[in-house]
């Protein structure tokens, strides 16, 4: 059973429409965009790589007032422009990060059919598993991603959280 979401099937119309548009606007007919059959997440010659904002959170605790305000502004800008960012010097131990990575891999390697039924198989709230961009009308709007959005309430009510108190 495949663990990846069915991106190609779900977004076939968008992909085909984009490929057709490229074909009709390209003067050289020998260049044809291809979908890599081994990796559903790759549309050859159409992916742009970007660097995520990197924010040093130690400035919030150890910095002077100017550094704290700059850090807050960076967080706000990254949130508005990207929707997310990477943090360093956050104070979370390497052990906890390693355990989280292990659990992430375990969950994301589950068969797709189990992930979409997260409330039954993975003990998450219904609706926490998300993939792709349901509202995309063109490939530029499409997020080739999958994620589990776990509400803070679920975490604070869990047995794992109780052991941290």
N, C-alpha and C positions, 0 to 999 in steps of 0.2 A: 504494500500500500504506500503510495507516494505521500511525502510529508509536505510538499510545496502546494500552496494554493493554486487553483487552475487559472492562472493569469491569462494564458493564451486563449483559453476558451471564453473566459468572461469578457475579455477586451478585444476579441477577434475583429469586431466591426471597426473599432478605433484604429487598430493596427493596420487592417486592410485599407481603410480610408487614407491613412497617412502614407502608406506605401504607394497607393495609387496616385496620390497628390505629388509625391516625389517623382514618380515615373513620368507624369505628364508635364512637370515643370523642369525636368532635367533634359538637357540637350543631348547628352551622351547616354545612349540606351544600354550600354554595356555595364553601367553601374546600377545595381539593383539592391536595395536594402534587403537583408536576410534576417530571419529570426533563427538564432542558434537553437537547434532542436535539443541539444544536451542541457541547455540552461534556459528555462522559461523566463528568467528575469533579465535576459539580455537581448536587446534589439540592436543589432550591430550597426555602427555608424550613427546612432541616434542618441547615445547616452552621454550626458555631460557630467564630468566629475567635479565636485566642489569640496572645499574644506569647510568643516563645521567650525563655528565659533568655539573657542577654547577660553574658559573663564576660570580664573584662580580665585576660589572662594575664601582663601585665607585672608584676603584683603578685607572681607566683611568683619572678621574678628580681630585681626592684628593690625590692620591698616589705620592710618589717620583718617580724619573726616573726609578729606578730598579723595583718598583712595577708595573709601567705602562708597561714596557717591558715584565715582567712576565705575566701580564694579556693579552697582545697582543699575546704572545707565546701560552698561554692556549687557546685562541680563535682560533688561527691557527691550533693547534693540534686537538682540538675538531672538527673543520670543516673538517679536513683531515680524521680523524679516524671515526667520527660519521656522519658528514654531518649536524649536528645541535647540540644545547646545550641549557641549561636553564640559564637564567640570573637573578640576584638579584641586588638590589640597582641601578636600571636603571633610576629612576626619574619619572616614569610614575605613575600618581595618582591612588589610589585605585578605585576612581569613574570611571575613563576611563577603567581600567582593568575589573571592574564588568560589565560595559556596553558591552565591547568586548566579555566577556564570555557569556552574555545573547544572543548577536547576533550570536555567534558561535553555541550555542545550537539550536537557532531558525533555522539557515541554515542547520546544519547537521541532524536535525530531519525531514527535508523535505523529501518527497518520493524520492526514487532513480531516478525514471523517470524524476522528475523535476530537480534534481541536474545535471544530464547529459545534460540537456538543459539549463545550467546556463545563457546563454546569453538571452534566452527568458523569463525565469521565475524569475531569481534572479538578473537580471540587472548587471551581470558580463560579462567580455570579454569572447568570445568563447575560449575554451581550458583551462580555469582556474581550472576546477574540475578534479582531478586525484585520482585514487584509485589503490591499488595493485602495482604490478611490471610487466609491460607488457613483459619485456625482460628476466624474470626469467626462468632458465632452471632446477632449483632444489629448494626445499623448503627453503634451507638456504638463498637463494637470495630473497625470497619473503617477501615483506613488507605488513603486514595485516593492511593497513591504508587507509585513505582517506583524501584528503586535497584540499583546494582551494589556488592556487598560484595566488595572485593578483599582477600584475605588478605595480611597483612604479608609472609608468606613469598614470595608471588608477586612482590611489589614488590621485596623485597631480592634476589631471584634474577634480576631483569630487567636487560636491557642498559641501560635508562634509569637505573636505580639505580647501576649500575657507573660510569656517567659522572659521578655526583655524588661518588664516593669520592675 
